[in-house]
Amino acid sequence: MSKKLTLKIAQKFLNDPDGVGLEDYTSMSDAAAQALARHKRSLYLRGLTSLSEATAQALAKHKGSLSFDSLSLGGLTSLSGAAAQALGKHKGNLSLGGLTSLSGAAAQALGKHKGNLNLDGLTSLSDAAAQALGKHEGDYLYLNGLTSLSDAAAQALAQHKGDLYLRGLTSLSEASAQALAQHKGILDLDGLTSLSDAAAQALAQHKGILGLDGLTSLSDAAAQALAQHKGDLYLRGLTSLSDAAAQALAQHKGCLDLNGLTSLSDAAAQALAQHDGYLGLRGAAEEAVAWLNKSD
C-alpha cells in the first residue's frame, strides 16, 4: 500500500524523530524533502519506490553526520539520470542498495559522489558504468550484489580510491585478478568459492587487506602464491590445510586469519607456529599451535 510522506509528517518527524517511522512511506512531496534536508542526523527512507528530480535535489542538501547510511534510499529499484545527478552532489554516505539497474548517465553522476556509496542491489555492471564508478572518491564502494565482472570492468573498478567490496563474485578470471590486484585499499572477495593458481598468483600482488573467506579449499601452489601477499590475508573459510600449504602460508608477512580451520596435523601446526605476525586460529587448531609455542 502506497503512503505519501507530506510536509506535515516531515515536520512532525523533525520535532520527534523517534515518533515517526520514515521507512513506512513509499513517496514524498518535494516540500517534505526540503524539510527533511534540515535534519541533522541520518535519514532512513528505505520505503521510497520513486524519486523525482526535485525531491533528489532537496535531499542532496541534507548534511547529516558522516556515519554509515547518512542518506539511505535502499527501497528504490531505479534512478533517473537527473535524480542521480542530484544525489551525486550529496556530501555524506549514500546507500542505494535497492537499485537493480544503473544507466551509464546515472553511474557517471554517482561516480562524482564524495562519500561511501552502496550499490549492493546491482547484479551486473556495464563496462561504461564500471569506468564511471571507478572514479568514485569515497572511502567505500559496495558492489556486493555483482555475480559477474568483465575484465574491462575489473580494470576500471581497480582505479577506485577507497575500499572495494565485491562479495557476490564466486569466480574470477586471471585477467580480472591481475586488474583488481592493482587496487589500493581493502579488496573484499569473500564470495569467491574457487581460485585458480594463476588468479592466486595475480591477487598476491595486491597491497592491502585481502578478503578470501569464501574459499573452502586451497591448492599448495595457490597457498605458495598468496604467501607473497603484502598485507592482511583472510582465509577463514578453510577448514583444512595441507602440510605444504601451511608451510607456505607460514611465510606470509602480516595478519593471517585462518579461524575456520578445524584441525591441523603436527607438521602443519609446527609450520604455522613460525608465522611472524597475528595468526587467527580457533579450537583444536589454535590449541595445537599454542602448545608448540609454549613448548618452545
Beta strands, then each sheet from edge to edge (+ up, - down):
strand 1: 4-5
strand 2: 27-28
strand 3: 43-44
strand 4: 71-72
strand 5: 94-95
strand 6: 117-118
strand 7: 140-142
strand 8: 163-165
strand 9: 187-188
strand 10: 210-211
strand 11: 233-234
strand 12: 256-257
strand 13: 279-280
sheet 1: 1+ 2+
sheet 2: 3+ 4+ 5+ 6+ 7+ 8+ 9+ 10+ 11+ 12+ 13+
end
